[in-house]
């Protein structure tokens, strides 16, 4: 459609048709409005439109409704007459029902393909956010990651991290000389937080095979962008896990994708539903990182659209980067509500035909106040808009249909079986086993040396001569040198001498920086 997608438009009392220009779709956007005002349908029709233009889409399905993208709408649907009437009213002449290519994903592996990452790829910053660690505890976690990087200990799943923390606590004296204080209290607090995460099902997030981002950027045989739908209805029971996972996914896209400038259309569009969960109680350092990623990822050809109930849920520095906006109704029942409504209205380019503040308060379900970037990226004048009806099914697909689509998808079977290869847990276990055997052998040698010395002393009483004292094959000191503590001390000495050359570079949000 001439390098743009149709959002909605006219009718008596409304403005002109509203289009989102694909060239500016990577300038990010906002879909906001109170519960029940039509945010989900707006998200659905935007996902449809991007897909039809060959742009892959990632979105989270918080209420389970967006799975309907996989099926065409039907004339038997109770809103069929209202949809066709709306299409005629706004001049949507080529409106028709159609299904769209969909990939279902689920962290728990129940309503979609399993989706995992490794502990190393998550990184200490996001993991600290997920575990709600204090500053001191986050420092200890950073030390553990640093040691794992330098010692070549892959952190793939939670048991790898748990084993590394035990080892770090046991060797804290030697490690503290190089990296700073490591307290048993902090290590214990992190272990308890990991246990809570494990009980919430977080173990399913970490492991292999890890998600390949290329599977989120597919097109079908007709050239339409695949819509990756993350089942989030159960995930919303752990809101911090939900927000951290989506933030990790955003940071992975940022670190992995090449610079493309401003393409004719986005390489990918990412919808972040319930965006307030990302910023609730987030430390300023993390918000600053999110703002930096949102600002820079545009040049990677990725458009990020935050969906939330109120624009005030999004920090001002990030809100200022969201050039394409669909504002559904806001309710103003309290003084705070009225203030936020007024602030939301002030972020739009005024239209002399109406009051933006009044319009945001008055628009009904399926209507919105919209503003999209125009030529040279300038914000368009705010308009009252009737949102176009969806072409796909409104509401969830049947469970049987979902299962069939999962079984026949392009990635069927790729992520189903967990792979548990040798990593930090196994390597530390093997080291401990080897050290135990060496210690046992050293004790045996010590016992033999003691026996030889006793035999020698007994022999002197009869010969009366001077006999050279036998050299011991080992000593207690040597035994100590074979311990883990001594091993890491040697590694620290090498580090201080500059002989340890291995480094794993981490990106802006602490995850592994992958070479392109």
PyMOL commands that set and color helices and strands:
alter all, ss='L'
color gray80, all
select helices_A, chain A and resi 22-27+39-52+66-70+80-89+119-131+135-151+158-170+172-179+184-199+202-205+213-216+235-256+276-279+284-300+311-313+316-319+335-346+356-362+375-377+399-407+424-463+476-481+484-497
alter helices_A, ss='H'
color red, helices_A
select strands_A, chain A and resi 4-9+18-21+29-32+56-61+102-106+113-114+227-231+268-272+302-308+324-327+367-371+383-387
alter strands_A, ss='S'
color yellow, strands_A
deselect
rebuild
show_as cartoon
